[in-house]
Amino acid sequence: MEKKKKKKKYYRKRKIKPKIRLCIFIILIILTFNFINNVLKSSNASRNIVTEKENLPVTNDTKENNQQIAVFPSDVYGVQVKNEIIDKETKARSGEKRIIKYIVIHETDNFEKGTTAANHAMFLKENNTSSTSWHYTVDDKEIYHHIPDDEKANHAGEHNGNEYGIGIELCVNKEGNFEKTFDNATKLVAYLLKSYDLEIEAVKTHHDFSGKDCPHKILKNNRLEEFKKKVKYYLKL
């Protein structure tokens, strides 16, 4: 009987105390929570952001651009975006990284039939021999993306507009529905403002930088405030 009692006492000494068990349980919960939180942060950071696949040179501007990462959307509020990036060996590509401060609105002033966003994309990729370039072309059906947003393009006729602005051309081809083009452009602008954490005041026109009468139809008909109002509407969605 004495040996059995001793074994029982020995067994009780080896048991983990309830307080220690509770501490271990709390530590496991904390570790699990931290792991899940880190996974969610990593997932949110990469959501809706597609970095450029090309091996572009990194300049000093890249280090000073507040961690802006060029986006390559495939869709903005239901409008298809086709990323037809111009070859970086052409004159239309500067290859210069920069900070994004503005969204600059233009109109193509090309009223000929068939001068759609696809037509302008083909021109930039295959026929353009000048340094004139812009980032997006919008028509009544779709949007074409020509140059990475964080790369300088020559579209504003002035240093600040080129250096810091994303150039967007709105098609005005005679068979196109300009009202739909107008709406599609406001969707793209809203998406870009969100992507680069910019305010509505960042929306500019070609005229703001060089004084050129561009975007002609929007300025002539005093529709710039209407354009910005639609942008604000999409920003809330």
DOFILO-615917 format. One line per field, with one value per residue: residue number from 1; x, y negated, z of N, C-alpha, C, O in turn. Coordinates in pm, whole numbers, plus 50000, padded with zeros to 5 digits. Atoms other than C-alpha are relative to their C-alpha. Layout:
// residues N
num	(NUM	...) $
nu	(X	...) $
nv	(Y	...) $
nw	(Z	...) $
cau	(X	...) $
cav	(Y	...) $
caw	(Z	...) $
cu	(X	...) $
cv	(Y	...) $
cw	(Z	...) $
ou	(X	...) $
ov	(Y	...) $
ow	(Z	...) $
END
This chain:
// residues 237
num	(1	2	3	4	5	6	7	8	9	10	11	12	13	14	15	16	17	18	19	20	21	22	23	24	25	26	27	28	29	30	31	32	33	34	35	36	37	38	39	40	41	42	43	44	45	46	47	48	49	50	51	52	53	54	55	56	57	58	59	60	61	62	63	64	65	66	67	68	69	70	71	72	73	74	75	76	77	78	79	80	81	82	83	84	85	86	87	88	89	90	91	92	93	94	95	96	97	98	99	100	101	102	103	104	105	106	107	108	109	110	111	112	113	114	115	116	117	118	119	120	121	122	123	124	125	126	127	128	129	130	131	132	133	134	135	136	137	138	139	140	141	142	143	144	145	146	147	148	149	150	151	152	153	154	155	156	157	158	159	160	161	162	163	164	165	166	167	168	169	170	171	172	173	174	175	176	177	178	179	180	181	182	183	184	185	186	187	188	189	190	191	192	193	194	195	196	197	198	199	200	201	202	203	204	205	206	207	208	209	210	211	212	213	214	215	216	217	218	219	220	221	222	223	224	225	226	227	228	229	230	231	232	233	234	235	236	237) $
nu	(50083	49911	49941	50102	50014	49882	50015	50104	49940	49901	50078	50052	49890	49964	50108	49984	50095	50104	49955	49901	50077	50070	49900	49962	50115	50006	49887	50035	50102	49933	49917	50091	50058	49896	49976	50114	49996	49893	50044	50101	49932	49927	50100	50057	49898	49982	50127	50025	49878	49920	49879	49955	49919	49878	49884	49965	49893	50044	49931	50016	50141	50071	49984	50064	50136	50100	50040	50103	49977	50083	50108	50033	50137	50065	50139	50028	50144	50072	49944	49880	49874	49903	49864	49918	49886	49908	49864	49918	49892	50050	49986	50117	49973	49886	49933	49969	50094	50034	50109	50128	50071	50116	50065	50016	50103	49984	50083	49913	50028	50000	50142	50017	50064	49909	49889	50040	49889	49919	49926	49892	49905	49922	49912	49889	49915	49943	49970	49955	49855	49967	49999	50134	50060	50091	50013	50125	50098	50134	50111	50131	50011	49888	49885	49870	49891	49884	49874	50018	50040	49890	49897	50024	50039	50002	50138	50059	49937	49940	49921	50072	50104	49935	49921	50080	50138	50044	50074	50116	50061	50138	50027	50111	50034	50137	50101	49999	50094	49913	50052	49951	49855	49992	50027	49891	49881	50017	49976	49855	49940	50033	49915	49861	49991	49999	49878	49881	50033	50004	50127	50067	49925	49893	50053	49964	50017	49886	50003	49945	49853	49941	50092	50062	50145	50013	50093	50079	50145	50032	49981	50092	50135	49993	50038	49894	50055	50086	49906	49948	50113	50017	49885	50030	50105	49938	49910	50079	50047) $
nv	(50121	50116	50022	50058	50139	50073	50017	50098	50129	50029	50038	50133	50096	50017	50065	50143	50075	50071	50136	49988	49962	50120	50089	49942	50017	50142	50024	49941	50086	50123	49966	49973	50128	50076	49936	50031	50143	50024	49947	50093	50123	49970	49982	50131	50082	49959	49994	50095	50063	49915	50073	49984	49882	50035	50029	50138	50048	50069	50127	50059	50033	49882	49993	50115	50011	49964	49860	49983	49885	50013	49903	49956	49948	49931	50044	50109	50021	49933	50033	49920	50069	49915	50048	49987	50085	50028	49946	50101	50045	50104	50138	50034	49959	50070	49912	50076	49986	50129	50003	50034	50105	50050	49929	50107	49965	50048	49941	49968	50093	49922	49975	49904	49874	49890	50039	49952	49975	49895	50063	50079	49906	49945	50107	50016	49881	49960	50107	50124	50020	50118	49978	50029	49877	50015	49874	49929	50054	49955	50024	49967	49855	49942	50085	49942	50047	50000	50023	49984	50127	50063	50038	50128	50002	50137	50025	50123	50119	50078	49910	49939	49910	49879	49937	49948	49971	49887	50056	49922	50054	49960	49996	50083	49952	50044	49895	49958	50062	50076	49997	49876	50021	50092	49922	49903	50073	50032	49875	49978	50100	49961	49884	50044	50080	49904	49918	50078	50080	50141	50070	50045	50116	49952	49990	50119	49990	50043	50147	50047	50002	50069	50099	49950	49978	49854	49930	50105	49987	50014	50141	50083	49983	50021	49873	49950	49975	49882	49887	49976	49952	49857	49933	49990	49898	49867	49984	49957	49862) $
nw	(50000	49992	50132	50085	49959	50046	50144	50022	49968	50105	50118	49976	50011	50140	50072	50026	49919	50079	50034	50109	50119	50046	50061	50130	50089	50037	50090	50129	50062	50046	50117	50112	50041	50069	50130	50087	50027	50097	50130	50054	50042	50124	50106	50033	50065	50139	50070	50108	50048	50087	50033	50137	50020	50070	49915	50024	49913	49879	49985	49868	49982	49951	49856	49937	50052	49898	50018	50104	50086	50120	50012	50135	49983	50112	49998	49907	49986	50107	50131	50026	50026	50069	49977	50119	49965	50108	49982	49932	50087	50091	49954	49919	49862	49942	49905	49879	49888	49939	49904	50062	49927	50073	50109	50099	50097	50137	50106	50114	50111	50124	50021	50110	49965	49970	49912	49867	49907	50061	50109	49941	49941	50110	50047	49905	49999	50129	50095	49939	50007	49919	49855	49948	49946	49888	49926	50030	50095	49961	50092	49944	49974	49925	49966	50028	49913	50088	49929	49855	49938	49925	50096	50065	50141	50053	50043	49944	50054	49891	49916	49887	50051	50050	49894	49890	50037	50082	50113	50047	50121	50028	50144	50046	50136	50031	49981	49861	49905	49910	49863	49940	49983	49885	49880	49983	49954	49857	49926	49997	49912	49862	49968	49985	49877	49888	50005	49963	49882	50041	49979	50122	50050	50088	50136	50076	50144	50080	49995	49872	50005	50116	50055	50122	49992	49991	50089	50066	49982	49858	49962	50077	49946	49853	49938	49913	49866	50014	50007	49864	49918	50030	49939	49857	49985	50008	49886	49884	50019) $
cau	(50000	50284	50443	50115	50079	50432	50364	50052	50240	50515	50255	50096	50434	50482	50149	50151	49990	49665	49824	50110	49865	49668	49983	50083	49733	49739	50083	49961	49658	49880	50120	49831	49672	50002	50054	49704	49742	50073	49923	49627	49856	50067	49755	49610	49938	49946	49576	49488	49852	50035	50396	50560	50723	50989	51338	51347	51651	51613	51699	51723	51363	51253	51386	51208	50866	50688	50674	50439	50407	50283	49947	49840	49460	49263	48931	48818	48458	48350	48553	48815	49174	49422	49785	49962	50289	50518	50858	51110	51358	51135	51155	50810	50950	51171	51251	51269	51105	50929	50683	50315	50142	49884	49634	49639	49333	49367	49158	49308	49155	49146	48792	48852	48643	48820	49059	48970	49180	49299	49403	49610	49766	49875	50019	50227	50356	50427	50443	50540	50889	50871	50908	50545	50366	50101	49992	49631	49383	49010	48718	48353	48424	48764	49089	49443	49747	50068	50335	50384	50231	50551	50744	50773	50597	50592	50230	50179	50412	50565	50816	50590	50308	50544	50755	50473	50156	49980	49859	49510	49380	49004	48904	48677	48633	48312	48141	48221	47991	48176	47944	48046	48413	48371	48226	48492	48763	48615	48624	48990	49078	48897	49086	49422	49353	49277	49579	49826	49654	49590	49322	49071	49288	49544	49313	49453	49416	49674	49569	49673	50036	50095	49790	49690	49317	49302	49083	48896	48540	48545	48681	48463	48147	48259	48242	48555	48365	48114	48407	48548	48202	48172	48521	48415	48107	48320	48565	48285	48200) $
cav	(50000	49762	49811	49728	49408	49305	49361	49152	48870	48892	48868	48559	48383	48433	48277	47929	47678	47513	47165	47279	47444	47118	46917	47155	47136	46753	46745	46978	46755	46444	46614	46736	46391	46224	46477	46423	46044	46049	46266	46026	45722	45886	45977	45624	45467	45664	45646	45472	45383	45532	45424	45379	45691	45504	45461	45080	44894	44764	44396	44171	44066	44421	44393	44061	44144	44222	44591	44531	44850	44832	45001	45195	45226	45467	45308	44977	44964	45205	45054	45283	45160	45309	45276	45225	45091	44925	45085	44910	44874	44625	44244	44237	44404	44181	44454	44185	44273	43992	43896	43885	43562	43491	43649	43442	43447	43409	43465	43620	43356	43633	43638	43886	44201	44496	44294	44493	44580	44894	44685	44450	44744	44894	44559	44526	44882	44907	44567	44303	44164	43863	43825	43714	43967	44011	44282	44369	44328	44354	44404	44499	44872	44928	44784	44845	44811	44713	44613	44710	44443	44386	44300	43952	43889	43582	43468	43141	42904	42795	42939	42994	43147	43391	43461	43529	43587	43896	43800	43919	43861	43869	43975	43743	43955	43857	44198	44233	44155	43874	43883	44243	44155	43871	44111	44377	44116	44011	44375	44405	44082	44196	44525	44349	44098	44387	44588	44305	44145	43814	43554	43420	43108	43324	43338	43091	43011	42963	42596	42564	42627	42484	42268	42484	42510	42871	43060	42842	42980	42998	42644	42494	42630	42551	42917	42944	42912	43168	43400	43359	43411	43747	43839	43767	43985	44285	44218	44287	44629) $
caw	(50000	50079	49734	49557	49759	49669	49299	49324	49492	49228	48950	49105	49121	48743	48644	48481	48707	48587	48592	48368	48130	48110	48035	47756	47610	47614	47447	47171	47109	47083	46842	46626	46619	46517	46238	46096	46122	45930	45656	45616	45599	45331	45132	45150	45044	44722	44636	44306	44243	43948	43917	43580	43443	43246	43387	43386	43523	43879	43924	44229	44166	44238	44593	44651	44507	44835	44746	44449	44250	43891	43843	43535	43565	43349	43442	43595	43717	43446	43159	43004	43007	42761	42862	42530	42666	42410	42359	42583	42296	42108	42132	42292	42606	42819	43071	43341	43673	43858	44130	44025	44127	43856	43619	43298	43071	42692	42380	42068	41835	41577	41438	41155	41151	41311	41528	41837	42141	41961	41661	41878	42060	41728	41619	41936	41912	41539	41368	41619	41551	41785	42160	42195	42415	42680	42924	42835	42549	42624	42385	42425	42454	42615	42746	42623	42849	42666	42919	43287	43511	43708	43391	43242	42909	42681	42659	42851	42668	42998	43245	43549	43347	43177	43484	43729	43527	43391	43043	42941	42586	42519	42167	41968	41651	41473	41498	41867	42160	42336	42637	42698	42642	42893	43149	43089	43142	43478	43588	43492	43672	43989	43979	43938	44216	44450	44336	44395	44695	44517	44583	44328	44300	44120	43815	43562	43193	42919	42925	43291	43199	42852	42782	42486	42412	42526	42606	42355	42380	42759	42797	42522	42684	43042	43145	43357	43687	43562	43484	43835	43988	43811	43929	44288	44240	44137	44416	44664	44517) $
cu	(50086	50061	49899	49980	50115	49990	49897	50051	50098	49928	49944	50108	50034	49891	50029	49893	49902	50044	50098	49929	49930	50095	50040	49889	49989	50110	49971	49897	50063	50082	49914	49940	50101	50027	49890	50002	50106	49962	49900	50063	50071	49905	49943	50099	50014	49871	49986	50123	50078	50122	50045	50097	50135	50110	50048	50112	49944	50083	49980	49854	49922	50005	49923	49852	49892	49943	49885	50039	49905	49896	49973	49861	49952	49855	49988	49849	49922	50049	50131	50120	50098	50139	50088	50121	50098	50138	50091	50119	49956	50016	49886	50016	50124	50081	50031	49891	49977	49892	49872	49926	49868	49943	49963	49906	50026	49885	50088	49989	50009	49857	49972	49935	50105	50116	49961	50122	50094	50087	50119	50106	50091	50099	50122	50097	50076	50047	50059	50153	50043	49998	49865	49933	49909	49974	49877	49924	49866	49902	49870	49983	50108	50110	50128	50106	50131	50135	49975	49977	50115	50117	49960	49961	49988	49863	49947	50061	50066	50064	49918	49893	50058	50065	49913	49859	49979	49912	49889	49938	49859	49977	49878	49961	49851	49894	49991	49896	50084	49951	50047	50151	50027	49984	50112	50126	49988	50023	50149	50067	49973	50088	50144	50019	50006	50133	50122	49974	50007	49862	49942	50072	50114	49954	50025	49967	50131	50012	50064	50152	50057	49912	49932	49850	49971	49974	49893	49851	49959	50011	49898	49860	49995	49961	50106	49948	49908	50087	50048	49889	49976	50114	49973	49894	50062	50097	49926	49954	50099) $
cv	(49875	49970	49935	49854	49917	49975	49892	49861	49959	49952	49859	49892	49970	49928	49851	49925	49924	49861	50002	50035	49877	49904	50049	49979	49856	49965	50053	49916	49874	50026	50025	49871	49916	50056	49965	49853	49965	50049	49906	49871	50020	50012	49866	49913	50032	49999	49888	49927	50101	49921	50032	50115	49967	49964	49859	49957	49925	49874	49949	49964	50115	50006	49890	49990	50048	50139	50017	50116	49992	50111	50028	50063	50074	49955	49884	49974	50057	49969	50077	49910	50099	49940	50031	49908	49987	50058	49891	49951	49887	49861	49960	50040	49928	50090	49933	50018	49864	50016	49961	49898	49959	50105	49893	50045	49932	50052	50018	49897	50069	50048	50103	50129	50108	49964	50026	50014	50106	49944	49920	50090	50060	49898	49986	50118	50022	49885	49874	49990	49878	50036	49967	50130	49966	50139	50082	49932	50065	49975	50047	50148	50055	49897	50075	49932	50015	49995	50018	49864	49929	49962	49870	50019	49854	49970	49863	49872	49912	50097	50070	50098	50131	50079	50072	50045	50127	49943	50094	49929	50057	49994	49915	50040	49985	50108	50046	49926	49926	50001	50125	49993	49914	50077	50101	49934	49965	50124	50028	49903	50034	50116	49957	49914	50090	50075	49926	49901	49851	49941	49954	49881	50040	50014	49867	50020	49960	49847	49946	49985	49916	49890	50045	50025	50150	50038	49905	50010	49978	49855	49910	50004	49991	50126	50055	50032	50121	50127	50035	50053	50149	50081	50021	50107	50139	50024	50053	50145	50101) $
cw	(50000	49864	49906	50034	49951	49851	49970	50027	49892	49873	50015	49987	49855	49920	49981	50075	49912	49956	49884	49871	49941	49930	49861	49899	49951	49900	49861	49926	49943	49875	49876	49946	49920	49861	49901	49959	49895	49861	49934	49951	49868	49882	49955	49925	49853	49919	49899	49951	49918	49961	49859	49989	49935	50098	49971	50095	50119	50017	50142	50028	50060	50152	50072	49965	50096	49978	49900	49910	49882	49994	49853	50004	49876	49987	50099	49999	49881	49860	49982	49970	49938	50016	49880	50016	49883	50033	50057	49917	49907	50062	50093	50147	50052	50093	50132	50106	50065	50106	49925	50088	49935	49906	49898	49888	49865	49915	49877	49887	49865	49976	49890	50050	50024	50090	50146	50090	49944	49888	50052	50064	49892	49946	50091	49995	49870	49912	50060	49998	50080	50148	50064	50045	50117	50059	49963	49887	50031	49885	50064	50035	50093	50024	49964	50086	49923	50071	50150	50066	50070	49909	49929	49853	49955	49940	50039	49946	50103	50099	50109	49955	49950	50114	50102	49962	49920	49890	49952	49881	49982	49849	49965	49857	49976	50022	50145	50084	50105	50144	50073	50022	50122	50131	50027	50054	50148	50086	50011	50096	50147	50045	50027	50125	50122	50006	50050	50113	49970	50027	49866	49939	49908	49855	49928	49852	49932	50007	50127	49993	49887	49942	49872	50022	49995	50145	49945	50030	50145	50044	49930	50060	50153	50078	50096	50141	49999	49998	50141	50092	49979	50060	50149	50027	50001	50114	50124	49990	50057) $
ou	(50052	50072	49937	49965	50095	50022	49915	50022	50103	49975	49948	50079	50081	49916	50088	49775	49937	50013	50094	49961	49927	50061	50050	49915	49961	50086	50000	49905	50030	50078	49948	49932	50065	50047	49918	49975	50082	49993	49907	50023	50065	49935	49926	50060	50046	49875	50019	50110	50113	50110	50015	50184	50228	50084	50150	50122	49845	50206	49911	49809	49829	49908	49897	49790	49784	49825	49812	50152	49783	49927	49993	49847	49992	49788	50044	49794	49827	49997	50219	50110	50124	50165	50148	50130	50138	50180	50089	50191	50040	50037	49901	49942	50233	50202	50094	49775	50063	49836	49877	49897	49777	50011	49883	49932	50053	49808	50177	50082	50031	49810	49857	49956	50201	50196	49943	50234	50215	50203	50228	50225	50211	50212	50235	50218	50189	50139	50112	50223	50159	49963	49846	49928	49916	50019	49884	49931	49856	49902	49865	49880	50082	50104	50139	50105	50166	50232	49871	50042	50117	50229	49845	50017	49971	49837	49849	50010	50093	50015	49920	49875	50002	50054	49950	49786	50062	49807	49914	49896	49839	50003	49781	49905	49770	49780	49906	49848	50134	50031	50079	50202	50116	50062	50156	50198	50087	50073	50198	50154	50063	50140	50205	50120	50084	50191	50209	50054	50070	49762	50010	50065	50169	50036	49972	49931	50218	50122	50127	50209	50154	49957	49853	49808	49925	50045	49813	49791	49858	49925	49842	49791	49896	49879	50094	49983	49902	50051	50047	49915	49948	50093	49996	49901	50029	50119	49986	49911	50075) $
ov	(49776	49853	49846	49772	49803	49865	49813	49767	49842	49860	49782	49782	49860	49890	49787	49959	49882	49820	49916	49981	49860	49845	49970	49947	49832	49892	49987	49899	49833	49947	49982	49853	49859	49982	49929	49821	49882	49985	49882	49818	49936	49969	49843	49835	49944	50018	49773	49826	50208	49820	50138	50134	50048	49917	49840	50007	49853	49881	50012	49968	50095	50048	49900	49886	50089	50164	50115	50124	49983	50228	49943	50185	50041	49982	49890	49923	49995	50026	50071	49813	50206	49828	50139	49803	50086	50058	49778	49861	49829	49848	49871	49993	49946	50074	49994	49983	49776	50124	49874	49924	49910	50199	49805	50144	49812	50139	49936	49880	50005	50142	50137	50171	50121	50051	49934	49982	50094	49982	49927	50060	50074	49932	49978	50100	50071	49903	49790	50078	49838	50148	49986	50227	49856	50239	50205	49810	50186	49867	50069	50187	50147	49783	50195	49810	50125	50057	49975	49765	49806	49941	49854	50103	49765	49998	49817	49764	49795	50209	50193	50203	50238	50201	50179	50096	50163	49884	50210	49813	50178	49892	49908	49959	50007	50075	50128	49820	49986	49998	50120	50040	49944	50060	50117	49992	49971	50113	50067	49943	50023	50116	50004	49926	50066	50092	49985	49811	49774	50013	49958	49858	49956	50032	49763	50130	49899	49793	49840	49900	49842	49814	49970	50062	50204	49992	49850	49912	49913	49805	49820	49902	50028	50120	50168	50135	50197	50228	50152	50136	50223	50193	50130	50179	50221	50138	50118	50204	50221) $
ow	(49935	49827	49831	49943	49908	49805	49878	49953	49855	49807	49920	49941	49825	49806	50068	50068	49801	49844	49795	49764	49819	49827	49767	49783	49833	49804	49761	49804	49832	49780	49766	49824	49817	49766	49787	49844	49807	49760	49814	49848	49779	49771	49835	49837	49773	49797	49928	49882	49966	49892	49805	50075	49940	50209	49904	50206	50105	50019	50222	50142	50138	50216	50192	49991	50053	50006	49908	49862	49901	50016	49766	49998	49764	49887	50209	49901	49833	49763	50067	49896	49994	49972	49871	49953	49823	50148	50011	49960	49838	50183	50176	50233	49999	50106	50220	50084	50062	50123	49837	50204	50002	49865	49927	49820	49859	49957	49852	49808	49762	50040	49864	50164	49948	50125	50226	50051	49957	49874	49996	50060	49912	49911	50044	50010	49871	49832	49988	50048	50076	50186	50184	49970	50172	50003	49955	49871	50050	49826	50185	50091	50170	49977	49988	50103	49881	50027	50200	50031	50077	49956	49888	49783	50038	49823	49979	49972	50078	50117	50118	50017	49975	50121	50150	50047	49836	49918	49922	49892	49988	49786	50042	49784	50065	50053	50180	50046	50199	50237	50192	50124	50202	50224	50141	50135	50221	50198	50117	50174	50230	50157	50123	50193	50214	50114	50114	50138	50043	50030	49764	49818	49837	49765	49969	49809	49994	50016	50123	50062	49907	49857	49814	50132	49894	50235	50021	50074	50173	50117	49993	50062	50215	50169	50143	50198	50096	50058	50180	50179	50073	50108	50202	50126	50087	50155	50210	50090	50050) $
END
